[in-house]
Amino acid sequence: MKKDYVKVINEYLDLGHMEKVEDKERTDAVYLPHHAVVRNDKITTKVRVVFDASCTGTNGASLNQDLLVGPTLQPELRHILMNWRQFPICLVADIIKMYRQVKVSKTDVDFQRILWRENSEDELQHFRLLRVTFGTSSAPYLAVKSLQQIAHDEGADFPLASNRVLKDFYVDDLMTGCQNVEEGIKIYHEMKKLLGRGGFELQRWSTNNSELLDHIQEDHRQATGGHLELKIDTVSKILGLTWNRSSDEFEYTVNLPPLETPVTKRRVISDIAKLFDPLGWIAPAIITAKVFIQRLWLSGIDWDQELPSSLLKDWLNYREELKQLTQFRLPRWIHASSDDSLVELHGFADASNIAYAAVVYARIIDKDGSIHVNLITSKTKVAPVKQVSIPRLELCGAVLLAKLLKEVSTVLGVPKQQIHAWTDSSVVLAWLR
């Protein structure tokens, strides 16, 4: 790892991302501790240098305490995924070392100093980082703002790409799509040229369309004479979700560590926190975990105390059943198209004395009259510990559904006359009327 660490630091110097400091006596300079993070699951950058701007100095303050985080500029991850499912042909890529392409003002670079030496016998050297630095609280905003500014400044020349830069990026990950191969080729070329004007370069392109993938590969070969690294694996990670490119379906992987004993509340909460389901596709499994957390708290056991036998048995059964989630499959494309006859949203709400939930489906009638129904999203909540009547919980479910339908209809652009909400509670329907 040390060899790779040295290589990354030297790369900063060679590329002009860092420079040696001559004025070592400046009193207002900030020095950032740094360390390497190794990601063996990454195809590209396996060793990343992380700078700890939250580390406090002798005065008890840190750089991050004085930096502004900045407003959120990009859509939520949930919304990007919903929108991505509307395209029959999808395109994904990511920006090469996004933060490192954005320069920091010369007046501020001394707040990003580091100490460095390759060997413990060498004299310490002082450097300052000249680019946006991973580990500072303002870094995500600065990088995303720079990316979006390109679309505002240069977007008039690239109509297909400019709007996608604003709507289809999640930090450095592009998730977009198109209706046909010709449009996809135009998007690819426009996106490459538009971002190139700001010094950003896209890598690891992938698509569910083999013809489009071949074109991207050939274009790169002609332009550089080299081989473009594509995401040609059948299964790849997209914003934390598992996507099968060949079948164009989402899958689910369970990455729980081996069971350790004794089974304590701390270990159970840690395992549950590893379950990632931003759109509620496996809500029946997740709500079971939420209910179990409530039972843990009501039991009154300490963090490092072993679970009582009744809770332990339920947890071991649940943990074993999670393996069945590997059989989960969900189509990425919801059969939406520009020439559809009708697009409707149907939402359902229900409740019990344990929990309440809401789920939204898209019902699409295509130009040929075929009907396609697909799960979009769902949300669940555990019922309060204080006893609440079933009709009131049903009403809570209806409120949850109303909010969920409003969110989905805004993202997918479905008018309100094509939204339908359903509940089997006659009491709730009477209250609403």
C-alpha positions in Angstrom: 0.0 0.0 0.0 2.9 2.4 0.8 4.1 2.1 -2.8 0.7 3.1 -4.1 0.4 5.9 -1.6 3.7 7.4 -2.7 2.6 7.0 -6.4 -0.6 9.0 -5.8 1.2 11.8 -4.0 3.8 12.0 -6.7 1.0 12.0 -9.3 -0.4 15.1 -7.5 3.0 16.8 -8.0 3.5 15.7 -11.6 0.0 16.9 -12.7 0.3 20.2 -10.9 -2.4 19.4 -8.4 0.0 20.2 -5.5 3.1 22.4 -5.1 6.0 22.8 -2.7 5.7 25.6 -0.1 8.6 27.9 0.4 6.9 30.2 3.0 6.7 27.8 5.9 6.2 30.4 8.6 2.8 31.7 7.5 0.7 31.8 10.7 -2.8 31.3 9.3 -2.0 28.2 7.2 -3.9 25.0 7.9 -2.2 21.6 7.8 -4.4 18.6 7.0 -3.7 15.1 8.3 -4.0 12.5 5.5 -4.2 8.8 5.1 -4.9 6.2 2.5 -8.1 4.3 2.0 -7.9 1.1 0.0 -10.9 -0.1 -2.1 -10.1 -3.4 -3.6 -13.6 -3.5 -5.1 -12.8 -0.5 -7.3 -11.8 -1.0 -10.9 -10.0 2.3 -11.3 -8.6 4.1 -8.2 -8.0 1.5 -5.6 -5.9 3.7 -3.3 -7.5 7.1 -2.4 -5.8 9.7 -0.2 -8.3 11.2 2.3 -7.5 14.5 4.0 -8.9 14.9 7.4 -10.2 18.5 7.5 -12.3 17.7 10.6 -9.2 17.2 12.7 -8.9 19.9 15.3 -5.8 21.9 15.9 -4.2 23.2 19.2 -6.9 25.9 19.3 -9.7 23.3 19.2 -11.0 24.3 15.8 -10.9 22.5 12.5 -11.0 23.7 8.9 -14.4 22.0 8.3 -15.9 24.0 11.2 -15.2 27.2 9.3 -16.2 26.0 5.8 -19.8 26.3 4.5 -21.3 23.1 3.1 -23.3 24.9 0.4 -26.8 24.1 -0.8 -27.9 20.9 -2.5 -27.6 21.3 -6.2 -28.5 17.9 -7.6 -31.7 15.9 -7.5 -32.1 13.2 -4.7 -30.7 9.8 -5.5 -34.3 8.4 -5.4 -35.4 10.8 -8.1 -32.4 10.1 -10.4 -33.2 6.4 -10.2 -36.9 6.9 -10.9 -36.1 9.1 -13.9 -33.5 6.6 -15.2 -36.1 3.9 -15.4 -38.1 5.8 -18.0 -35.7 5.2 -20.9 -35.7 2.1 -23.0 -31.9 2.7 -23.7 -29.9 3.7 -20.7 -26.4 5.2 -20.4 -24.1 5.4 -17.4 -20.6 6.8 -16.9 -18.6 8.6 -14.3 -16.1 11.5 -14.2 -12.4 10.8 -13.8 -11.2 12.2 -10.6 -13.8 14.9 -10.5 -12.6 16.9 -7.5 -9.0 17.1 -9.0 -10.3 18.9 -12.1 -11.5 21.9 -10.0 -8.9 24.6 -9.0 -9.0 26.4 -5.7 -8.4 30.1 -5.6 -4.8 31.0 -4.9 -5.9 33.1 -1.9 -7.2 29.8 -0.3 -4.6 27.2 -1.1 -2.7 27.7 2.1 -5.6 26.3 4.0 -4.9 23.0 2.3 -1.3 22.4 3.3 0.1 19.0 4.1 3.4 17.5 5.4 5.0 14.7 3.4 8.1 12.5 3.2 8.5 9.2 1.4 10.7 7.7 4.1 10.8 8.2 7.8 14.5 9.2 7.5 13.8 12.0 5.1 13.2 15.6 6.1 9.6 16.8 6.3 8.5 18.8 3.3 5.6 21.3 3.1 3.1 21.2 0.3 -0.2 22.9 -0.5 -3.0 21.3 -2.5 -4.2 23.4 -5.5 -7.4 21.5 -6.3 -10.7 20.8 -4.5 -9.7 18.3 -1.8 -11.6 15.1 -0.8 -12.3 15.4 2.9 -13.2 19.1 3.1 -16.9 19.8 3.8 -17.2 22.2 0.9 -15.7 19.9 -1.7 -18.9 18.2 -3.0 -20.6 21.6 -3.5 -17.6 23.2 -5.3 -17.2 20.3 -7.6 -20.9 20.0 -8.5 -21.3 23.8 -8.9 -18.3 23.8 -11.3 -19.8 20.9 -13.3 -23.2 22.6 -13.6 -21.6 26.0 -14.4 -20.3 24.4 -17.6 -23.9 23.5 -18.6 -25.0 27.1 -18.0 -22.0 28.7 -19.8 -21.6 26.3 -22.8 -25.0 24.5 -22.9 -26.4 26.4 -25.8 -24.1 24.5 -28.1 -25.1 21.1 -26.7 -28.9 21.0 -26.1 -29.1 17.2 -25.5 -26.3 17.2 -22.9 -26.8 20.4 -21.0 -30.1 19.6 -19.4 -28.8 16.1 -18.5 -25.8 17.6 -16.7 -28.2 19.4 -14.5 -30.7 16.6 -13.9 -29.0 13.2 -14.5 -25.8 13.5 -12.4 -25.4 12.3 -8.8 -22.1 13.9 -7.8 -19.8 12.4 -10.5 -22.1 9.6 -11.7 -24.1 10.1 -14.9 -27.3 8.1 -15.2 -29.3 9.1 -18.3 -31.0 7.5 -21.2 -32.7 7.9 -24.6 -35.4 6.5 -26.9 -33.2 5.2 -29.7 -29.6 4.5 -30.6 -29.3 7.6 -32.8 -30.2 9.8 -29.8 -27.9 7.9 -27.6 -24.9 8.5 -30.0 -25.7 12.3 -30.0 -25.9 12.4 -26.2 -22.6 10.6 -25.9 -20.8 13.0 -28.3 -22.4 16.1 -26.8 -21.7 15.1 -23.2 -18.1 14.3 -24.0 -17.5 17.7 -25.8 -19.5 19.8 -23.3 -17.7 18.4 -20.2 -14.4 18.5 -22.1 -14.7 22.3 -22.2 -14.5 22.3 -18.4 -11.7 19.7 -18.2 -13.9 16.9 -17.1 -13.5 13.5 -18.8 -16.0 10.6 -18.6 -15.0 7.0 -18.2 -16.5 3.5 -17.7 -19.3 4.0 -20.1 -22.0 1.3 -20.0 -25.4 0.8 -21.7 -27.9 -2.0 -22.1 -27.7 -1.5 -25.9 -24.8 -3.4 -27.6 -24.9 -1.3 -30.8 -24.4 1.9 -28.8 -21.7 0.3 -26.7 -19.8 -0.7 -29.8 -20.0 2.8 -31.2 -18.6 4.3 -28.0 -15.7 1.8 -28.1 -14.9 2.5 -31.7 -15.1 6.3 -31.3 -12.6 6.1 -28.5 -10.3 3.9 -30.5 -10.3 6.2 -33.4 -9.8 9.3 -31.2 -6.9 8.0 -29.1 -5.7 4.8 -30.7 -6.2 3.2 -27.3 -8.7 1.0 -25.6 -11.6 2.6 -23.6 -12.4 1.1 -20.3 -16.1 0.2 -20.5 -18.4 -1.3 -17.9 -18.8 -4.6 -19.8 -19.4 -6.7 -16.8 -22.9 -8.3 -16.7 -23.5 -7.0 -13.2 -22.3 -3.7 -11.9 -23.0 -1.3 -9.0 -25.0 1.8 -9.9 -25.3 4.3 -7.0 -25.2 1.4 -4.5 -27.7 -0.7 -6.4 -26.9 -3.8 -8.4 -27.8 -3.6 -12.1 -27.6 -6.5 -14.6 -26.7 -5.0 -17.9 -27.6 -8.1 -20.0 -31.1 -8.6 -18.5 -31.5 -4.8 -17.8 -32.8 -5.7 -14.3 -32.0 -4.7 -10.8 -30.8 -7.4 -8.5 -30.1 -7.4 -4.7 -27.0 -8.5 -3.0 -26.7 -9.2 0.8 -23.3 -8.3 2.1 -23.6 -9.1 5.8 -20.5 -10.1 7.6 -20.2 -13.6 9.1 -22.2 -14.0 12.3 -20.2 -13.1 15.4 -21.1 -14.2 18.9 -22.3 -13.0 21.3 -25.1 -11.4 19.3 -25.5 -7.9 20.8 -27.7 -5.0 20.1 -24.7 -3.1 18.6 -24.0 -5.9 16.1 -27.7 -6.2 15.2 -28.0 -2.5 14.5 -24.7 -2.6 12.5 -26.0 -5.4 10.3 -29.4 -3.7 9.7 -27.6 -0.5 8.7 -26.0 -2.4 5.8 -29.3 -3.0 4.2 -29.6 -0.4 1.4 -33.1 0.1 -0.2 -33.5 3.8 -1.2 -36.7 3.2 -3.2 -38.4 0.6 -1.0 -38.3 -2.2 -3.5 -37.7 -4.8 -0.7 -39.9 -2.9 1.9 -41.4 -6.1 3.3 -38.0 -7.2 4.4 -36.9 -3.8 5.6 -40.0 -3.1 7.7 -39.3 -6.4 9.5 -35.9 -5.0 10.5 -37.4 -1.7 11.6 -39.9 -3.5 13.8 -37.1 -5.6 15.3 -35.2 -2.4 16.2 -38.3 -1.2 18.1 -38.4 -4.5 20.0 -34.7 -4.2 20.8 -35.3 -0.7 22.3 -38.3 -1.9 24.3 -36.4 -4.8 25.7 -34.1 -2.3 27.5 -30.9 -4.3 27.0 -27.5 -2.4 26.8 -25.6 -2.0 23.6 -23.1 -4.8 24.3 -25.5 -7.1 26.1 -26.4 -10.4 24.4 -30.0 -10.6 23.0 -32.5 -12.5 25.1 -33.4 -16.0 23.7 -36.7 -14.9 22.1 -35.1 -12.0 20.3 -32.0 -14.0 19.4 -34.1 -16.7 17.7 -36.1 -14.2 15.7 -33.0 -12.3 14.6 -31.1 -15.5 13.5 -34.2 -16.6 11.5 -34.5 -13.1 9.8 -30.7 -13.0 9.1 -30.9 -16.4 7.4 -34.0 -15.4 5.4 -32.2 -12.3 4.0 -30.2 -14.6 1.8 -33.3 -15.2 -0.3 -33.2 -11.6 -1.4 -30.5 -12.6 -3.9 -33.4 -14.0 -6.0 -35.0 -10.5 -6.2 -35.3 -9.1 -9.7 -36.9 -5.8 -10.8 -37.0 -4.5 -14.5 -35.1 -1.3 -14.9 -37.3 0.0 -17.7 -40.9 0.6 -16.8 -41.9 0.6 -20.6 -42.3 4.4 -20.7 -42.0 5.9 -24.1 -42.7 9.2 -25.8 -45.6 7.7 -27.8 -47.4 6.0 -24.9 -51.2 6.2 -25.0 -51.6 6.6 -21.2 -49.4 6.8 -18.1 -51.1 6.4 -14.7 -49.9 6.2 -11.2 -51.7 3.9 -8.8 -50.9 4.0 -5.1 -52.0 1.7 -2.3 -52.0 2.3 1.5 -52.5 -0.1 4.3 -51.9 -0.5 8.0 -51.8 -2.9 10.9 -51.1 -2.4 14.6 -47.4 -3.1 13.9 -46.7 -0.8 10.9 -48.2 1.1 8.0 -47.1 1.4 4.4 -47.7 3.0 1.0 -46.6 1.8 -2.5 -46.8 3.3 -5.9 -47.0 1.5 -9.3 -46.9 2.9 -12.8 -49.5 1.6 -15.2 -48.6 2.3 -18.8 -50.6 1.7 -22.0 -48.3 1.8 -25.0 -49.2 2.7 -28.6 -50.1 -0.9 -29.4 -52.6 -1.1 -26.5 -50.4 -3.4 -24.3 -50.6 -2.7 -20.6 -47.4 -2.6 -18.4 -47.5 -2.3 -14.6 -44.3 -1.8 -12.6 -43.4 -1.1 -9.1 -41.9 2.4 -8.7 -41.4 3.0 -4.9 -42.8 2.4 -1.5 -42.3 3.6 2.1 -43.0 2.0 5.4 -43.2 3.2 9.0 -43.4 1.4 12.3 -46.5 2.0 14.4 -45.9 4.1 17.5 -45.2 2.4 20.8 -48.2 4.2 22.3 -51.3 2.3 21.2 -53.1 4.0 18.3 -56.4 2.8 16.7 -56.3 0.9 13.4 -58.4 3.6 11.6 -56.0 6.3 12.7 -53.0 4.2 11.5 -54.9 3.6 8.2 -55.2 7.4 7.9 -51.4 7.7 8.5 -50.9 5.3 5.7 -53.1 7.4 3.4 -51.1 10.6 4.3 -47.9 8.7 3.5 -49.3 7.6 0.2 -50.5 11.1 -0.7 -47.0 12.5 -0.2 -45.4 9.6 -2.1 -47.7 10.1 -5.1 -46.9 13.8 -5.2 -43.2 13.0 -5.2 -43.4 10.4 -7.9 -45.8 12.3 -10.1 -43.4 15.3 -10.0 -40.4 13.2 -11.0 -42.2 11.3 -13.7 -44.2 14.2 -15.0 -47.6 12.5 -14.5 -50.6 15.0 -14.4 -52.9 14.8 -11.3 -55.9 13.5 -13.3 -53.9 10.3 -14.0 -53.1 9.7 -10.4 -55.2 7.1 -8.4 -54.9 6.4 -4.6 -56.5 3.3 -3.1 -57.3 2.2 0.5 -59.5 -0.6 1.8 -60.4 1.4 4.9 -64.0 2.6 4.7 -63.5 4.7 7.8 -60.6 6.6 6.1 -62.6 7.1 2.9 -65.5 8.5 5.0 -63.1 10.9 6.8 -61.7 12.0 3.5 -65.1 12.7 2.1 
